[in-house]
Amino acid sequence: MDFQIPLELISNLISVALLAALLYKYLQYKKKLDVLKGLDVLKNEKKLTSEDKEFIKKNLKDYKLAFENDEERIKIVYPVFILITGILFIYLSFQEAMIHLNLVVVAYIYLHISKLHNRNFYNFLKELSNNID
């Protein structure tokens, strides 16, 4: 018996997995943002401890690096996505290409949201790090 999983099903399952990863990333974003808001309140009340200041400095460096990596990754992946899209439309019928294009679009959105989150955290941490010493 020859059992074969349709390629469309695999493509859709990967898209759903990426959407679940987006939801998870959003929930993590909200948690981290709450921590940074709490640090902002402490900064305004001038109650930041030395541990808080070290946390801000360490995370500022980490998020700056993550943001720069995201920018570079998108610069590299963008032409790859265009190439994949072109190949899909050349070798598949329009309907089949549109089914698989879903995966490319979701992956592209995931990369941009990741970059956006890292940029927001970096900017917020940069603002927090001003005049903390």
FENZIMO-V187823 format. One record per residue. N is the residue number from 1. RES is the residue in one small letter. SS is DSSP state (2 for helix, 1 for strand, 0 for the rest). Layout:
# FENZIMO-V187823
N/RES/SS
N/RES/SS
This chain:
# FENZIMO-V187823
1/m/0
2/d/0
3/f/0
4/q/0
5/i/0
6/p/0
7/l/2
8/e/2
9/l/2
10/i/2
11/s/2
12/n/2
13/l/2
14/i/2
15/s/2
16/v/2
17/a/2
18/l/2
19/l/2
20/a/2
21/a/2
22/l/2
23/l/2
24/y/2
25/k/2
26/y/2
27/l/2
28/q/2
29/y/2
30/k/2
31/k/2
32/k/2
33/l/2
34/d/2
35/v/2
36/l/2
37/k/2
38/g/2
39/l/2
40/d/2
41/v/2
42/l/2
43/k/2
44/n/2
45/e/0
46/k/0
47/k/0
48/l/0
49/t/0
50/s/2
51/e/2
52/d/2
53/k/2
54/e/2
55/f/2
56/i/2
57/k/2
58/k/2
59/n/2
60/l/2
61/k/2
62/d/2
63/y/2
64/k/2
65/l/2
66/a/2
67/f/2
68/e/2
69/n/2
70/d/2
71/e/2
72/e/2
73/r/2
74/i/2
75/k/2
76/i/2
77/v/2
78/y/2
79/p/2
80/v/2
81/f/2
82/i/2
83/l/2
84/i/2
85/t/2
86/g/2
87/i/2
88/l/2
89/f/2
90/i/2
91/y/2
92/l/0
93/s/0
94/f/2
95/q/2
96/e/2
97/a/2
98/m/2
99/i/2
100/h/2
101/l/2
102/n/2
103/l/2
104/v/2
105/v/2
106/v/2
107/a/2
108/y/2
109/i/2
110/y/2
111/l/2
112/h/2
113/i/2
114/s/2
115/k/2
116/l/2
117/h/2
118/n/2
119/r/2
120/n/2
121/f/2
122/y/2
123/n/2
124/f/2
125/l/2
126/k/2
127/e/2
128/l/2
129/s/2
130/n/0
131/n/0
132/i/0
133/d/0
